[in-house]
């Protein structure tokens, strides 16, 4: 078997995320979708794979070159997009006289590709399209005896013609005869080739599947859903091996003052917390990268922080230990003003702060940091003093005070803060709502 992965799109619906990363290299659990698809084709018995490219072509070439695939993977750049049909025709020299599989690069599925290919070999028709029922994509009508009848246009979808239609999964097996129905040059859709074949009396077999997983990653929402669907069950299996993950409930929980969104995930009696940093929009170290690598560093140093079970730094999702809802702030309020009880709360927290400052610095790599590597003069002025003016003086108190009015005092404060500085790991937001209490221990 030979196969082609259609990967030459612009990824327009995924902007701005595709500005620096082509859609086929979007990751799930740290693995690019393109790599997953290649792996599935290899497992299905494929002997050679062709990939067409356009947008950010060089990045796909570099990625494939960095892998050690057991079969040849041929990449062909399209300076101008040729469409699904034109892309297939442009690979004419790759195909033999045997049927070949074509699969979209933007789908995540567990459909058995080997069974699909064997199904095609078992009949005499020139094409097999794998179809299923996904209402928003249902545009293909099928006869009672399992052949494609028509591909509905947008105008036809508004009427009753779509009743009983099915959706194309993006998986197909084709005989080389299809090349006769595609022009030698220019943009052309494989759907138009199929329409020509049907008009001439050629039959296109429909393989209707069900009971499988399938998700496209063509939009930000569908991509995030695919990442969650694939990663959340595995995160539960790692965190709670005895847990049955039949269904996962997701509930929004209070945030932390940043743009991150936080969720509690529940499966049976087990739970996890998921932090959503958002899909990566730029290259270089981002907040999610620092969150993961520094969090794991502190955990390995014996500091009480939540354990991270899984993450995908491109999708921005991090699955971690659930420390509950009780913060130090809540614990102090529950102390009802008792000085001795409040001291008993703060003393172990301060001890841990010292331990984190010393232990966290051991083996720390400043390249892990996101905003700045050091707590320096400029950071104090911008991230502490200016924030104080904007968030507290101007926003909370409503005072007409600007940063420049207090610049001289702020500059002196920053200098004094650094005058007797010690080297150590610094948690810049060590406040009571960021300290959790679980089973009498502070995190």
C-alpha atoms as one frame of an Amber mdcrd trajectory, in Angstrom:
protein
   0.000   0.000   0.000   1.057   3.567  -0.781  -0.609   6.607   0.714  -0.868
  10.369   0.449  -1.445  12.838   3.283  -3.116  16.042   2.101  -1.286  18.797
   3.991  -1.181  21.773   1.604  -3.852  24.011   3.136  -3.430  27.538   4.489
  -5.033  26.844   7.882  -6.953  30.116   7.565  -9.634  29.132  10.085  -6.905
  28.488  12.652  -5.360  31.951  12.473  -3.478  33.394  14.324  -2.157  30.003
  15.523  -1.054  28.976  12.024   1.049  32.112  11.552   4.087  30.276  12.892
   3.009  26.611  12.918   1.429  24.732   9.974  -1.746  22.865  10.882  -0.262
  19.355  10.334   2.301  20.117  13.065  -0.298  21.031  15.702   0.323  18.634
  18.571  -1.673  16.318  20.812   0.180  15.184  23.937   3.285  16.721  22.403
   3.081  14.696  19.183   2.297  16.417  15.849  -0.893  15.188  14.188   1.112
  14.562  11.005   3.426  12.217  12.894   0.455  10.343  14.362  -1.069   9.888
  10.902   2.233   8.646   9.458   2.502   6.187  12.352  -0.997   4.843  11.710
  -0.236   4.374   8.009   2.987   2.521   8.829   1.071   0.275  11.242  -1.502
  -0.392   8.506   1.218  -1.794   6.232   1.964   1.253   4.108   5.249   1.029
   2.149   5.576   4.648   0.973   3.924   7.936   1.950   3.626  11.157  -0.040
   2.843  14.514   1.613   1.942  17.668  -0.296   2.717  21.022   1.338   2.233
  24.741   0.834   1.970  26.970   3.920   5.197  26.949   6.005   6.491  24.146
   3.792  10.019  24.299   5.262   8.795  23.478   8.770   7.116  20.287   7.593
  10.236  19.319   5.630  12.418  19.930   8.711  10.125  17.911  10.947   9.976
  14.882   8.625  13.755  15.036   8.144  14.205  14.928  11.926  12.299  11.638
  12.188  13.569   8.155  11.490  10.590   6.675   9.673  10.913   3.024   8.572
   9.464   3.814   5.132  10.140   6.586   2.575   8.165   9.809   3.093   8.163
  11.975  -0.031   7.300  15.669   0.382   6.250  17.800  -2.561   5.826  21.553
  -2.281   2.992  23.269  -4.124   3.978  26.919  -4.771   0.316  27.441  -5.666
  -2.268  25.251  -3.977  -3.577  22.625  -6.387  -6.587  21.413  -4.431  -7.283
  17.827  -3.376  -7.501  16.536  -6.937  -4.616  18.605  -8.265  -2.444  17.486
  -5.359  -3.164  13.828  -6.098  -2.397  14.337  -9.816   0.824  16.166  -8.949
   1.987  12.935  -7.249   1.230  10.795 -10.329   4.831   9.590 -10.538   4.590
   8.160  -7.012   1.629   5.899  -7.719   1.939   2.402  -9.157  -0.824   0.363
 -10.756  -2.104  -0.515  -7.273  -4.775   1.322  -5.243  -3.482   4.056  -2.931
  -4.910   5.618   0.219  -5.466   9.372   0.637  -6.063  10.890   4.079  -6.528
  14.457   5.292  -3.820  15.820   7.582  -6.284  17.593   9.888  -8.229  14.659
  11.326  -7.754  12.656  14.519  -9.347   9.219  14.393  -9.033   5.586  15.450
 -10.612   4.238  12.247  -8.668   1.117  11.241  -6.808   2.126   8.067  -5.724
  -1.431   7.292  -9.335  -2.627   7.312 -10.306   0.281   5.056  -7.652  -0.689
   2.503  -8.598  -4.366   2.632 -12.248  -3.423   2.135 -11.303  -1.611  -1.062
  -9.251  -4.544  -2.338 -12.240  -6.839  -1.820 -14.396  -5.054  -4.434 -13.980
  -4.044  -8.066 -14.898  -0.355  -7.920 -12.345   2.436  -8.538 -12.843   4.371
  -5.313 -13.867   3.861  -1.692 -14.879   6.814   0.465 -15.123   6.282   4.220
 -18.285   7.997   5.474 -19.992   8.493   8.810 -22.810  10.494  10.362 -21.654
  13.908  11.632 -24.554  16.264  11.070 -22.630  19.498  10.459 -20.577  17.815
   7.708 -23.254  15.575   6.117 -23.067  16.362   2.386 -22.740  12.949   0.690
 -25.812  10.980  -0.328 -25.580   7.192  -0.549 -27.756   4.649  -2.323 -29.404
   1.756  -0.505 -26.830  -0.645  -1.916 -23.886   1.386  -0.565 -22.701   3.586
  -3.436 -22.134   7.343  -3.463 -24.954   9.048  -5.310 -24.078  12.737  -5.082
 -22.086  15.463  -3.317 -24.466  18.189  -2.194 -23.775  21.865  -2.826 -24.403
  24.537  -0.151 -27.652  25.488  -1.906 -28.871  21.891  -1.823 -28.044  21.578
   1.867 -30.633  24.217   2.712 -33.459  22.004   1.462 -34.520  18.419   2.135
 -31.865  16.917  -0.115 -29.513  16.507   2.854 -31.875  14.120   4.642 -30.017
  10.850   5.107 -26.712  12.305   3.875 -23.426  11.321   5.463 -20.099  13.060
   6.085 -16.787  12.286   4.432 -14.181  11.291   7.035 -11.246  12.493   4.943
 -10.157   8.885   4.315 -10.359   7.309   0.852  -8.774   4.583  -1.263  -8.411
   5.191  -4.982  -7.450   3.202  -8.050  -4.982   4.997 -10.371  -7.795   5.355
 -12.929  -8.910   8.479 -11.038  -5.926  10.326 -12.518  -7.715  10.310 -15.887
 -10.430  12.529 -14.426  -8.067  15.203 -13.093  -6.461  17.854 -15.354  -2.668
  17.768 -15.664  -2.230  21.277 -14.245  -3.977  23.812 -12.053  -6.339  23.699
  -9.106  -8.871  20.878  -9.108 -11.079  19.232  -6.494 -11.249  15.469  -6.136
 -15.004  15.896  -5.601 -15.302  17.168  -9.186 -13.388  14.098 -10.353 -15.833
  11.860  -8.486 -18.773  13.691 -10.044 -17.313  13.077 -13.501 -16.879   9.392
 -12.715 -20.459   9.058 -11.487 -21.730  10.836 -14.623 -19.868   8.294 -16.753
 -21.400   5.401 -14.845 -18.431   4.606 -12.616 -19.462   3.499  -9.146 -17.872
   4.877  -5.990 -18.149   2.615  -3.015 -19.241   4.074   0.337 -17.794   2.452
   3.452 -19.988   3.663   6.293 -18.397   3.379   9.745 -19.678   3.920  13.278
 -18.589   3.357  16.864 -15.238   5.069  16.244 -13.555   8.302  17.340 -13.181
  11.093  14.786 -12.494  14.794  15.129 -11.196  17.371  12.704  -8.772  20.064
  13.920  -9.764  22.686  11.382 -10.876  25.308  13.916  -9.484  26.355  17.319
 -12.479  24.848  19.124 -12.314  21.519  17.290  -8.543  21.330  17.811  -8.872
  21.959  21.557 -11.643  19.364  21.729  -9.454  16.772  20.002  -6.597  17.469
  22.420  -8.896  17.166  25.429 -10.538  13.982  24.142  -7.184  12.289  23.631
  -5.313  13.561  26.693  -7.832  13.764  29.542  -8.557   9.998  29.778  -4.828
   9.204  29.700  -4.140  11.818  32.389  -6.694  10.108  34.645  -5.121   6.711
  33.976  -1.716   8.074  35.012  -2.978   9.898  38.078  -5.565   7.341  39.221
  -4.698   3.899  37.764  -7.728   2.254  39.370 -10.145   4.872  38.020 -12.651
   3.893  35.322 -12.757   6.701  32.785 -16.191   6.210  31.244 -17.109   9.898
  31.233 -15.281  13.041  32.263 -17.109  16.061  33.637 -15.513  19.489  33.263
 -16.361  22.398  35.559 -14.886  25.901  35.478 -13.187  26.934  38.707 -11.851
  30.287  39.916  -8.900  31.712  38.051  -5.624  33.155  39.309  -5.637  36.670
  37.905  -3.925  35.649  34.637  -5.446  34.876  31.238  -5.351  31.167  32.013
  -8.615  29.279  32.447  -8.940  26.609  35.119 -11.150  23.523  35.241 -11.824
  20.667  37.618 -12.194  17.359  35.784 -14.100  14.532  37.454 -14.289  10.845
  36.511 -16.216   8.826  39.070 -14.741   9.707  42.461 -11.410  10.859  41.045
 -10.502  14.377  39.978  -7.801  16.434  38.277  -7.287  20.108  37.609  -6.665
  21.352  34.068  -5.022  24.688  33.300  -5.728  26.101  29.840  -3.079  28.613
  28.753  -4.523  28.940  25.255  -3.121  27.685  21.951   0.421  28.890  21.229
   0.545  31.997  19.053   4.287  32.649  18.941   7.605  30.863  18.919  10.018
  30.970  21.823   9.392  30.316  25.516   5.802  30.996  26.582   4.111  30.986
  29.984   2.958  27.377  29.603   6.531  26.208  28.956   7.739  27.835  32.170
   4.714  26.534  34.066   5.475  22.928  33.148   9.256  22.787  33.382   9.534
  24.848  36.576   6.607  23.008  38.157   8.270  19.651  37.502  11.641  20.978
  38.686  10.154  22.084  42.008   8.339  18.766  42.428  11.581  16.849  41.858
  13.277  19.081  44.445  10.762  17.952  47.069   8.800  21.211  47.104   5.064
  20.818  47.677   3.563  21.779  44.335   0.857  19.964  42.349   2.129  17.010
  40.345   1.841  17.448  36.566   0.637  14.256  34.886   0.332  15.340  31.244
   0.734  18.475  29.188   0.771  19.828  25.663   2.591  23.123  25.495   1.331
  23.942  21.985  -2.327  23.395  22.854  -1.642  25.047  26.218  -3.267  22.329
  28.332  -1.746  21.037  31.576  -3.342  18.223  33.607  -2.310  18.163  37.253
  -3.063  17.042  40.777  -6.234  18.437  42.339  -5.393  20.202  45.614  -9.006
  21.003  46.444 -10.623  24.381  47.102  -9.228  25.407  50.493  -6.642  28.216
  50.260  -4.562  29.746  53.013  -6.789  32.795  52.760  -9.819  30.645  53.584
  -7.994  28.877  56.390  -7.069  32.213  58.005 -10.666  33.382  57.769 -11.765
  30.156  59.444  -9.362  30.919  62.309 -11.811  33.654  63.423  -9.079  36.092
  64.378  -7.271  33.751  66.752  -3.658  34.953  66.684  -2.234  31.618  67.817
  -4.183  29.688  65.196  -3.151  32.116  62.445   0.513  31.821  63.491   0.236
  28.032  63.286  -0.905  28.452  59.688   1.762  30.898  58.583   4.809  29.356
  60.263   4.958  26.167  58.119   4.226  28.227  54.989   7.187  30.521  55.708
   9.421  27.505  56.321   8.380  26.106  52.942   9.052  29.473  51.319  12.643
  29.313  52.585  12.975  25.688  51.450  11.656  26.602  48.002  14.016  29.556
  47.704  17.028  27.357  48.449  15.961  24.000  46.997  14.339  25.522  43.923
  17.570  27.306  42.999  19.570  24.078  42.967  19.859  22.873  39.391  17.661
  25.700  38.121  18.150  26.719  34.493  17.300  30.368  33.807  16.362  29.478
  30.206  13.188  27.948  31.675  11.835  31.350  32.664   9.186  33.167  30.662
   9.301  36.906  31.334  12.750  37.464  32.840  15.546  35.263  34.118  16.281
  37.445  37.148  14.441  39.679  39.590  16.225  42.838  38.499  15.733  46.595
  38.730  13.721  46.836  35.509  11.360  44.034  36.507  10.636  45.628  39.881
   9.748  48.916  38.208   7.589  47.437  35.432   5.974  44.363  36.985   5.642
  45.530  40.586   5.601  49.323  40.794   3.773  50.099  37.553   1.310  47.300
  38.300   0.749  48.833  41.772  -0.121  52.181  40.182  -2.439  50.750  37.505
  -4.197  48.011  39.474  -4.359  49.524  42.956  -4.038  53.310  42.856  -5.850
  53.964  39.577  -8.284  51.044  39.232  -9.113  50.059  42.814  -8.828  53.424
  44.599  -9.662  55.565  41.576  -6.840  58.004  42.260  -5.543  60.262  39.434
  -1.920  59.221  40.036   0.423  58.223  37.214   3.620  56.206  37.345   5.891
  59.151  36.561   4.694  61.039  39.644   6.158  58.308  41.848   9.030  57.257
  39.582  11.771  58.656  41.853  10.409  56.839  44.915   9.945  53.602  42.944
  13.504  53.793  41.645  14.808  54.166  45.209  12.668  51.270  46.440  13.957
  49.002  43.656  17.524  49.906  44.537  16.982  49.176  48.207  15.301  45.850
  47.424  18.370  44.724  45.468  21.041  46.230  47.729  21.474  43.114  49.874
  20.113  40.617  47.331  20.717  36.882  47.693  20.659  34.355  44.878  17.705
  31.981  45.190  14.493  30.814  43.585  11.802  33.498  43.829   8.050  33.004
  43.711   6.794  36.438  42.661   3.172  35.861  43.641   3.472  34.180  47.025
   0.122  35.259  48.441  -2.572  33.499  50.402  -4.852  32.584  47.476  -1.954
  30.822  45.733  -1.279  28.582  48.731  -3.561  25.563  48.960  -4.327  23.440
  52.003  -4.912  19.738  51.464  -5.105  17.163  54.276  -3.419  19.598  56.640
  -0.446  20.206  54.311   0.368  23.417  52.463   1.145  23.512  48.739
